[in-house]
Amino acid sequence: MKLSARNALKGKVEKLNRGAVTTTVRIDVGNGIHLTSSITNDAADDLALKVGDEVTAIIKSSDVIVGK
């Protein structure tokens, strides 16, 4: 699979929360860092995601907002 995104973090699915339309996926990328992604239920089904699965979080954004 080739992607134009350059930010790819390998991790493990820690938690799945399926809603009416979207599934929230919490990914442990190590060193105490966790990412949360919201994907469609269809995408979660297509990927057959399960807790413990090894996945890659691919991040592509033209803006990164930082607050303090």
C-alpha positions as CSV (number, residue, x, y, z in Angstrom):
1,M,0.0,0.0,0.0
2,K,1.4,3.4,-1.0
3,L,0.3,6.6,0.7
4,S,1.1,10.2,0.4
5,A,0.9,10.7,4.2
6,R,4.3,10.6,5.9
7,N,3.1,10.3,9.5
8,A,2.5,6.6,10.2
9,L,2.6,5.2,13.8
10,K,2.4,1.5,14.5
11,G,0.3,0.5,17.5
12,K,-2.2,-1.9,19.0
13,V,-5.9,-1.5,19.2
14,E,-6.7,-0.9,22.8
15,K,-10.4,-0.2,22.8
16,L,-13.3,-0.1,20.3
17,N,-16.5,1.8,21.0
18,R,-19.1,1.2,18.3
19,G,-21.8,3.9,17.9
20,A,-24.8,4.2,15.6
21,V,-22.7,5.4,12.7
22,T,-19.1,5.6,13.7
23,T,-16.6,3.5,15.7
24,T,-14.1,5.1,18.0
25,V,-10.7,3.3,17.9
26,R,-8.2,3.9,20.7
27,I,-4.7,2.9,19.7
28,D,-1.7,2.4,22.0
29,V,1.4,3.6,20.1
30,G,3.8,3.0,23.0
31,N,5.6,5.2,25.5
32,G,2.3,6.0,27.2
33,I,0.9,7.6,24.0
34,H,-2.6,6.8,22.9
35,L,-4.4,8.0,19.7
36,T,-8.1,8.0,19.2
37,S,-9.6,7.8,15.7
38,S,-13.3,8.0,14.7
39,I,-14.0,5.8,11.6
40,T,-17.3,4.7,10.0
41,N,-18.7,1.4,11.2
42,D,-18.4,0.1,7.6
43,A,-14.6,0.9,7.7
44,A,-14.3,-0.9,11.1
45,D,-16.2,-3.9,9.6
46,D,-14.1,-4.0,6.5
47,L,-10.9,-3.9,8.6
48,A,-12.4,-6.6,10.9
49,L,-10.9,-4.6,13.8
50,K,-10.5,-6.3,17.2
51,V,-8.9,-5.3,20.5
52,G,-5.2,-6.4,20.3
53,D,-4.9,-6.0,16.6
54,E,-1.6,-4.5,15.3
55,V,-2.6,-1.5,13.2
56,T,-1.0,1.6,11.7
57,A,-2.4,5.1,12.5
58,I,-1.8,7.2,9.4
59,I,-2.0,10.9,10.0
60,K,-2.4,13.5,7.2
61,S,-3.3,17.0,8.0
62,S,-2.5,20.4,6.5
63,D,-3.1,22.0,9.9
64,V,-2.0,21.1,13.4
65,I,-3.6,23.1,16.2
66,V,-1.7,23.4,19.5
67,G,-3.2,24.8,22.6
68,K,-1.9,25.4,26.1
